[in-house]
Amino acid sequence: MTDHALRLLRQNAHLAELAAFPFDFDLDRADHCEPVRLASGGPLLPVAGDGTGGTYFVCADGSVLYAGSEGAAGIIGSSVDEALEILVGLPGWRDHLDLSPSDGPEKILAAVRETEDEFREDYGLDEARPELRAALGLPERSPVELIGMLHTALLRTEPDFLLLNAEEGGAYDLLDRHPRPPLREPVLAKGRTDLAALRAGDRTVWDAVAADPVRRRLALRAAQFDRADGDLELLRHLLRHETESSMTDELRLAAVLVGLRGHTEDLPLLHEVRETDFDTACGLGGMPGPDADGAELREWARELDESLFGTDPSDEPLFTWTELAADQGLTELARVALIRRLDEIELDQDLLRLPSAPKALDPSPLRTLAHEFEQLGDRVQALRAQCLYASLRDTVGDRVSARLTQARLERETGQLADATRTLAALRGILAAPADDSLRQWQGTNLGRFIAEEHYALTRALADADLTEEARAALAAAEEIRGRLTGAAATAVREPAEEVAEQVRDFS
């Protein structure tokens, strides 16, 4: 980490004053306006602030993240030294966030000149800048070079440096409006490389790609959007191996891509694949019989292609790309996309509370978001999605199931008081159901899961030495257990006895 300039500022009050005025890097303003954290979980060290309420943070790799008071943030330098080069060389840098090297020197110089002329009316810029540069050992660079450095830094903000409100979980906007490649581009990159190698005919590559579930899925997705007449044999090869993963979207895709050719000699293979297991048989339902002609095969494949796949990657659901990103270890790329989507849904929900709101929000993406966040190991964001999902459920059955998951996530994230309240609300729903969607819940797996979560919360409260709360939770758990019947009651007997014994040890 390069922090030479920061150490000099901390050691020299005069230099610190110059940095604060006129360059608005004030060591005495390092307190941000609200609690924040990086989505990635990386450390953040506030080192300075500015007169607008913004804060400069140093990240683990030395990069400087600037967070404004209005909810936008971005990387502005790979180190404090580099950030100070930009701040000193471009004192109006906030007005130049959307400039890039592609704008050309003439436009960049004109914009910087206009801003600096305004500065000169109020500040001793031409005296302070060379003094601070010399004292800190900062090189003198042209505005064009500095804009290039700032542009490069800003583009590094996502995925690794996405800033969140630590309490609410929502993401800060980007500081700039520079275009970024859509998620599908980095996700598909390896698949496109493998597809090109498969087309080259190297059987070693064929076997390596086919044997690797992730590479196989990516190659099939690449083939979905780049279809070639000569791909049939490699598609057959990938299809045979995709059965090892049972029913996946990519298995259905491979079957469709093969079926679109309309070759009746592929029907035995397709039927063999269809009979892999029950899930695959359901997923490939409607397939024409073994005596079908080529036109029937093509029509079956065409209908599935039009309804589920197609050739435009922008039509694919977000979750296609986040799942494939996570499969490749591109965790932060997936996390950023999911958080941004959740933010959009929360905003939509806020807008729908207005009197003129035209319709209700579809809650189904929230359930998937909660699941995807859990798959990434981000229970905090999963809980955020699940709370909103639970608030939108209508029937008793849906509300109880959603609250049960919410309580589990609250418990797993250490929010035991919240989990206690959520389970109390759940019991209230069961006590006075508004519909009959949960008839005979006492003898179902849902009843078992409700009881098990009560006992799990009791154990967590006991482990946290919250004695009275644990006893209250145990009483509620025993009341639920007393209402269970059949296999549901039998299934919770052992955990109930273990937790009851643990709580009795407090006496």
GIDAHU-V467252 format. One record per helix or strand of 3 or more residues. SS is the DSSP state (helix for helix, strand for strand). FROM is the first residue (numbers start at 1). TO is the last residue. Records with the same first field share a line. If there is no record, write none. Layout:
# GIDAHU-V467252
SS=FROM-TO  FROM-TO
This chain:
# GIDAHU-V467252
helix=4-11  13-20  27-29  80-89  93-96  101-120  125-136  143-154  183-199  203-211  213-225  229-245  249-259  264-274  278-283  294-308  313-315  318-327  331-352  364-375  379-391  396-412  416-431  441-443  445-463  467-483  486-491  493-504
strand=36-38  44-49  55-59  64-67  72-77  163-165
